[in-house]
Amino acid sequence: MDLMQDSFLSFHKHYGNAGLSEEKSVMVLYTIARNLSINYAKKFSTSREIASDEIEFHSHNPKLETKAEYQDLEDRLYSFLGELSEDERSALLLKNVEGFQLVQIAEILGVSVSTASRLVIKATEKVLAIAKRENLVPD
């Protein structure tokens, strides 16, 4: 089954009878599709590691290096999302990427505002712990 079908099936299973407005349904469906894509990419991605002594990296533009480092950091952080539950991942992305308020997140996920808040906090703590484990953040 492909990702699009999985997205619609997951939406129908979890939100089919939730009575969401068309706008909220589209937001939730988009979030589900994005999360499934992230999981798929993480599950089936392959990468070849190259020893650092084999690489000679000289940049004449320090801003370009910084931008590349930020992009690498962002990619690694997104890969950590696969270790979160679907609700935690959705809440975190809706809050920090999409910019939704807790009330909106609660409506989309079909939970109380306090539960939405706990999901965001728990997901943030988990991502921070994973980042520490991967030596992206000092202890």
C-alpha positions as CSV (number, residue, x, y, z in Angstrom):
1,M,0.0,0.0,0.0
2,D,1.4,3.4,-0.8
3,L,1.8,6.4,1.5
4,M,-1.2,8.3,0.1
5,Q,-3.5,5.3,0.8
6,D,-2.0,4.9,4.3
7,S,-2.6,8.5,5.0
8,F,-6.3,8.4,4.1
9,L,-6.8,5.1,6.0
10,S,-5.2,6.5,9.1
11,F,-7.2,9.7,8.9
12,H,-10.4,7.7,8.4
13,K,-9.6,5.3,11.3
14,H,-8.7,8.0,13.8
15,Y,-10.7,11.0,12.7
16,G,-13.5,9.6,10.5
17,N,-16.2,10.4,13.0
18,A,-14.6,13.4,14.7
19,G,-16.7,15.9,12.9
20,L,-13.8,18.1,12.0
21,S,-14.3,21.1,9.7
22,E,-12.9,20.8,6.1
23,E,-10.0,23.1,7.0
24,K,-9.1,21.1,10.1
25,S,-9.5,17.8,8.2
26,V,-7.0,19.1,5.6
27,M,-4.5,20.1,8.3
28,V,-4.8,16.7,10.1
29,L,-4.5,14.8,6.8
30,Y,-1.4,16.9,5.8
31,T,0.2,16.1,9.2
32,I,-0.5,12.4,8.9
33,A,0.9,12.3,5.4
34,R,4.0,14.2,6.5
35,N,4.5,11.9,9.5
36,L,4.1,8.8,7.4
37,S,6.6,10.2,4.8
38,I,9.1,10.9,7.6
39,N,8.7,7.3,8.9
40,Y,9.0,5.8,5.5
41,A,12.1,7.8,4.7
42,K,13.7,6.9,8.0
43,K,12.8,3.2,7.6
44,F,14.1,2.8,4.0
45,S,16.8,5.4,3.8
46,T,20.4,4.2,3.3
47,S,23.4,6.3,3.7
48,R,27.1,5.6,3.3
49,E,29.3,7.1,5.9
50,I,32.6,8.5,4.8
51,A,35.6,8.7,7.1
52,S,36.3,12.4,7.8
53,D,40.0,12.0,6.7
54,E,38.7,11.2,3.2
55,I,36.9,14.5,2.9
56,E,38.5,17.8,2.2
57,F,35.9,20.6,2.7
58,H,37.0,24.1,2.0
59,S,34.5,26.8,1.8
60,H,35.0,30.4,0.7
61,N,31.7,31.3,2.2
62,P,31.3,30.7,5.9
63,K,27.6,31.5,5.7
64,L,27.2,28.5,3.3
65,E,28.9,26.2,5.8
66,T,26.6,27.5,8.6
67,K,23.6,27.0,6.4
68,A,24.7,23.4,5.6
69,E,25.2,22.7,9.3
70,Y,21.8,24.0,10.1
71,Q,20.2,21.9,7.4
72,D,22.1,18.8,8.6
73,L,20.9,19.5,12.2
74,E,17.3,20.0,11.0
75,D,17.4,16.7,9.0
76,R,18.8,14.9,12.0
77,L,16.1,16.4,14.3
78,Y,13.4,15.4,11.9
79,S,14.8,11.8,11.8
80,F,14.3,11.7,15.6
81,L,10.5,12.2,15.2
82,G,10.2,8.6,14.2
83,E,10.9,7.7,17.8
84,L,7.9,9.6,19.0
85,S,4.3,8.3,19.2
86,E,2.0,9.5,16.4
87,D,0.2,11.9,18.8
88,E,3.4,13.3,20.3
89,R,4.9,13.8,16.8
90,S,1.7,15.5,15.5
91,A,1.4,17.7,18.6
92,L,5.1,18.8,18.3
93,L,4.9,19.5,14.6
94,L,1.6,21.3,14.8
95,K,3.0,23.5,17.6
96,N,6.6,24.2,16.5
97,V,6.5,23.8,12.7
98,E,2.9,24.8,11.8
99,G,2.6,27.4,14.6
100,F,-0.7,26.3,16.0
101,Q,-1.9,27.2,19.4
102,L,-2.7,24.5,22.0
103,V,-6.4,25.0,21.6
104,Q,-6.2,24.3,17.9
105,I,-3.9,21.3,18.5
106,A,-6.4,19.9,21.0
107,E,-9.2,20.3,18.5
108,I,-7.2,18.6,15.7
109,L,-6.1,15.7,17.8
110,G,-9.4,15.4,19.6
111,V,-8.0,15.7,23.1
112,S,-8.2,18.3,25.9
113,V,-6.0,21.4,25.9
114,S,-4.1,20.0,28.9
115,T,-3.5,16.7,27.1
116,A,-2.3,18.6,24.0
117,S,0.1,20.6,26.3
118,R,1.4,17.4,27.9
119,L,1.9,15.9,24.5
120,V,4.0,18.9,23.3
121,I,6.0,18.9,26.5
122,K,6.6,15.1,26.5
123,A,7.6,15.2,22.8
124,T,10.0,18.1,23.3
125,E,11.6,16.3,26.3
126,K,12.0,13.1,24.2
127,V,13.5,14.9,21.2
128,L,15.9,16.7,23.6
129,A,16.9,13.4,25.2
130,I,17.5,11.9,21.8
131,A,19.6,14.9,20.8
132,K,21.7,14.5,23.9
133,R,22.1,10.8,23.2
134,E,23.2,11.6,19.7
135,N,25.6,14.3,21.1
136,L,23.8,17.1,19.4
137,V,23.3,19.0,22.7
138,P,25.7,19.2,25.6
139,D,24.7,17.3,28.7
